[in-house]
Amino acid sequence: MNKIINNHHIEATVLPPPTVQTLIEEANAANASRSRDKVDKSYQREWKKIIDFVTEKRSENILPPSPLYLTRDSVDLYFSTVVANLTVHPKLARRIRPSIVTH
């Protein structure tokens, strides 16, 4: 694309706009780096509880073996058996989801 500005011939290259996928990937990377910097002890404790729960249920053959801890089955089982029976303030219970997302 060429333009004439103040009697000067200017040649400019028009770059294609970033794709939506590229924008999403960049935002996810930025969010992940911010999240890692701000993880507090309560998030770390909750993550350890989830890991321990999944490990225990796998040893009891309730959950199938997997290299992943966060599977649809493990999260559903954790929320339906542990989180549903918590007797804590709702603000504390709401921290469980972000602790999973953060890790």
C-alpha positions in Angstrom: 0.0 0.0 0.0 1.4 3.3 -1.0 0.6 6.7 0.3 1.6 10.3 -0.4 2.0 12.4 2.7 3.3 15.9 2.5 4.4 15.3 -1.1 6.5 12.3 0.0 5.9 9.0 -1.4 5.6 6.5 1.5 5.5 2.8 1.0 3.8 0.8 3.8 3.4 -2.9 4.2 0.0 -4.0 5.5 0.3 -6.9 7.8 -2.6 -9.3 8.0 -4.6 -8.9 11.2 -3.9 -11.5 13.9 -6.2 -14.5 14.0 -8.6 -15.0 16.8 -6.7 -18.2 17.7 -3.4 -16.2 18.0 -5.0 -13.6 20.2 -6.4 -16.3 22.5 -3.1 -18.0 22.7 -1.3 -14.7 23.6 -4.0 -13.9 26.2 -3.7 -17.4 27.8 0.1 -17.2 28.0 -0.1 -13.8 29.7 -2.8 -15.0 32.1 -0.8 -18.1 32.9 2.3 -16.2 33.8 0.3 -13.8 36.0 -1.5 -16.7 37.7 1.8 -18.5 38.5 3.1 -15.4 40.2 0.1 -14.9 42.4 -0.7 -18.3 43.7 -1.2 -18.2 47.5 -1.0 -20.9 50.0 -4.8 -21.7 50.0 -4.7 -22.5 46.3 -1.6 -24.7 46.8 -3.3 -26.5 49.7 -6.5 -27.1 47.7 -4.4 -28.4 44.7 -2.6 -30.8 47.1 -6.0 -32.1 48.4 -7.2 -32.7 44.9 -4.0 -34.6 44.0 -4.2 -36.7 47.2 -7.9 -37.4 46.5 -7.3 -38.6 43.0 -4.3 -40.7 44.0 -6.4 -42.3 46.7 -9.3 -43.0 44.4 -7.0 -44.5 41.8 -5.5 -46.8 44.4 -9.0 -47.9 45.4 -9.8 -48.5 41.7 -12.6 -46.0 41.8 -10.8 -43.8 39.2 -8.9 -45.3 36.2 -5.1 -44.9 36.0 -4.1 -41.8 34.0 -1.1 -39.6 33.6 -3.5 -36.6 34.2 -5.0 -35.6 37.5 -7.7 -33.3 36.1 -10.0 -35.5 34.1 -13.7 -35.1 33.7 -14.3 -38.1 36.0 -11.8 -37.0 38.7 -13.1 -33.4 38.9 -16.8 -34.6 38.9 -16.1 -37.1 41.7 -14.1 -34.6 43.7 -16.8 -32.0 43.5 -19.7 -34.4 44.1 -18.2 -36.1 47.1 -15.8 -33.6 48.7 -16.8 -30.1 47.7 -20.6 -30.8 48.0 -20.1 -31.8 51.6 -17.9 -29.0 52.8 -19.0 -26.9 55.7 -17.1 -23.7 54.9 -18.0 -20.2 54.0 -19.0 -19.9 50.3 -16.1 -17.5 49.6 -13.7 -20.2 50.7 -15.5 -22.9 48.6 -15.3 -20.6 45.6 -11.5 -20.8 45.7 -11.5 -24.4 44.7 -12.3 -23.8 41.1 -9.5 -21.2 40.6 -7.0 -23.5 42.3 -7.8 -26.2 39.7 -7.6 -23.7 36.9 -4.3 -22.2 38.1 -2.6 -25.6 38.2 
